[in-house]
Amino acid sequence: MTRRLAELWLRYNLNRWGFIFIVLLLLALPLPQFIAPDAKLVSNSLLFSFTQMFMLVTLASNWNLTGGFTGYIDFGHAVFFGLGAYGTGVMMSQLGWPFWPSLFFGAVIAAIFAVLIGSATLRLKGPYFSIAMLGTFVAMREFIRVIKPITGGGRGLTLPPYLNRPLFYYLTLLLAVFVILMIARIRKTEFGASLIAIREDEVGAEMRGINTTLHKITAFWIAAFFTGLIGGMWAYQNTFIDPDVVFFESRTVELVMMTMLGGLGTVAGPVIGAATIYWLRDVVWANFLQYHLIVQGLLLILIVLFLPEGIMGTLGDKSGTTIGRIVNRWFRKPAEEAP
Amino acid sequence: MDQFIQALINGVMLGGFYGAMVLGFSVIWGVMGVINLAHGEFVMLGAYITWVLNKQYGWDPFQAIVVVFPIMFLFGYILQRILINRIVERPHLISLLVTFGLGIIFANIVKLIYTASPRVTESALGGFWPVGNVTFPVTKTYILITALIIMVALWIFLQNTRLGKSIRAAAQNKEAARIVGIEIKLVYAVTFGLCIGLTGIAGVLISPTQAIFPFMGAPLTLKAFAITAMSGLGSIPGALFGGIVLGLVEVFIGTYIPGVGTNLGIVSSFVILVAVLVTRPQGLFGGLKPATEVS
């Protein structure tokens, strides 16, 4: 048994972060079992907070697949969230489908849309891609608002209410774990290496025989599919969707911010970033709701100016920023020779 | 037929405004390589200054230009010195995120002070001039005239003054501009101030024609981006042409497809944007430099 575990450990090349991940997972699994009507430790709202956090972790990890690994900064990623939410919502409230097929339908819609829009926009370079996606996002919101017979327009849609916090907790936890493992796997495969090659030097990658457009579109639709799943779950949990709630600009900015804070293009980065910002917001800013967005904008600027490599990059040995060098000088022994 | 000509007139007038609005965005991008995602929020700030002058002191919106331009110039100059200077020659993601953050901050500060309810300014220059079966809205005619004056003034400034020439030199080749003794930081700061000033004037111009509210900026930024990508960075005739194309598309959609209002304007500008980027990435007019050269 121990040997098999050790073999697994070596095979998947788990490092410190993998160990922390497993410990956190073991801690998270039994959490809903502790809910009692008068429980102080774990309340329903705490469970809800965790659910939200898992959603953000999943979203940020998926954004990182195109934004961090491939280097295509997507400013309209919430469009897939919205499509997933509306796909699920329309199926459930207009056609009366049950939850699971609707959820899957919404995610497939998001993935198909990603293939369609990606085959046009992913050919654009740098800022043009970012803004074209921002445009897609705003355009989709107006489009959803205009087709009233299907989506209910600005009045929105009401989904059949269903309150089961532990279910959503496990669902989002499962999805978050799956996505993190998937991205850790992708990072080690040839596909992941190709994505990073595209980020570093797209022309060079193409000359080495990588079909760059195909790789970019594949990464894009995978990210869109899982984002759509989260969108559908969010819609069902919220039981009400309208264009402004679902296509909310600051949702994309949040994702970018979380991934930047954690570290672009790392597996653990988005997870750390999402968890940090979620709890900061939940605990600290909840008392200053009016200033929430102002603080968020300020934080975005500060992160970009002073922590451009994110937490992971700054803690790493190769950090080039001032803060990273200070960390290296003070918190690391000067000579760490490999044995 | 009358409806067609009326739509044509309205479209050209809207387009003239778009042309003036785009200048600041386009020149900043061309000279500094910074894509200012807070552009729409600067328009909004200009509009709110106008609204305050209009409501509290009874100024006409068109008189407010005299105050708005210097205030916004100073604001832009200081902002560039404090913040934008740090991000000018860094990867585009940095400048996109910083200006996006700025936009969020501006919109929410204005919302805190003046709440989110829509405001209108009233110009004495209201009413319509009937010509045959069509009418010319008076306010919009003056807006078009002001917009054209701004464009000509900017063109003269860039072509004929020493500072204007240094700005163009900085846009074409930074290193060479440094070598011949142009103080590039100063040029950047003046450019940013000037462009924000012009954007503030666009805010003045928009205030009599539509309700102003803190979150009006994002669609304007997007339209500015579409027009700039279509016309080439820093090209003044291109800005006018691109603005008029977008204005016509928006007005014709609003006139001939009933029930959708102008909401589809943003959709149409996006479709134009992607179509132009895919087919002609250098823009339809040359401008300060082709858009593809920006990393």
Contacts between the chains, C-beta under 8 A, distances in Angstrom:
chain1	res1	chain2	res2	distance
A	73	B	93	5.2
A	73	B	96	7.1
A	75	B	96	7.4
A	75	B	100	8.0
A	120	B	274	5.9
A	120	B	278	6.5
A	121	B	274	6.8
A	123	B	278	6.8
A	124	B	277	5.6
A	124	B	278	7.6
A	125	B	292	7.8
A	126	B	92	5.5
A	126	B	294	7.3
A	126	B	295	6.3
A	127	B	35	5.2
A	127	B	92	4.7
A	127	B	96	6.4
A	127	B	294	7.1
A	128	B	229	7.0
A	128	B	277	5.6
A	128	B	281	7.7
A	128	B	291	7.9
A	130	B	92	7.9
A	130	B	93	7.9
A	130	B	96	6.0
A	131	B	35	7.3
A	131	B	222	7.4
A	131	B	225	5.0
A	131	B	229	8.0
A	131	B	273	7.7
A	132	B	270	7.6
A	132	B	273	6.6
A	132	B	274	5.8
A	132	B	277	6.9
A	134	B	222	6.6
A	135	B	222	5.6
A	135	B	225	7.7
A	135	B	226	7.3
A	135	B	266	7.7
A	135	B	269	7.5
A	135	B	270	3.8
A	135	B	273	5.9
A	135	B	274	7.5
A	136	B	270	6.8
A	138	B	218	6.8
A	138	B	219	6.7
A	138	B	222	6.0
A	138	B	266	5.4
A	138	B	270	7.3
A	139	B	266	5.9
A	139	B	267	4.3
A	139	B	270	4.5
A	139	B	271	7.9
A	142	B	263	4.6
A	142	B	264	6.5
A	142	B	266	5.6
A	142	B	267	5.6
A	143	B	267	6.2
A	145	B	263	6.5
A	146	B	260	5.3
A	146	B	263	6.2
A	146	B	264	6.7
A	249	B	218	6.6
A	250	B	104	7.0
A	253	B	100	6.3
A	253	B	101	7.9
A	253	B	104	7.1
A	256	B	97	6.5
A	260	B	97	7.2
A	290	B	112	6.3
A	291	B	108	7.9
A	291	B	112	7.7
A	293	B	104	5.6
A	293	B	105	8.0
A	293	B	107	7.9
A	293	B	108	4.4
A	294	B	104	7.5
A	294	B	105	5.4
A	294	B	108	4.7
A	294	B	109	6.3
A	294	B	112	7.6
A	296	B	104	6.6
A	297	B	101	4.2
A	297	B	102	6.9
A	297	B	103	7.6
A	297	B	104	3.6
A	297	B	105	3.9
A	297	B	108	7.1
A	298	B	101	7.1
A	298	B	105	6.4
A	300	B	97	6.1
A	300	B	98	7.7
A	300	B	100	7.1
A	300	B	101	3.8
A	300	B	104	7.4
A	301	B	83	7.5
A	301	B	97	7.7
A	301	B	98	5.3
A	301	B	101	4.3
A	301	B	102	7.0
A	304	B	87	7.9
A	304	B	94	5.5
A	304	B	97	4.7
A	304	B	98	5.4
A	304	B	101	7.4
A	305	B	86	6.3
A	305	B	87	7.5
A	305	B	98	7.1
A	308	B	94	6.7
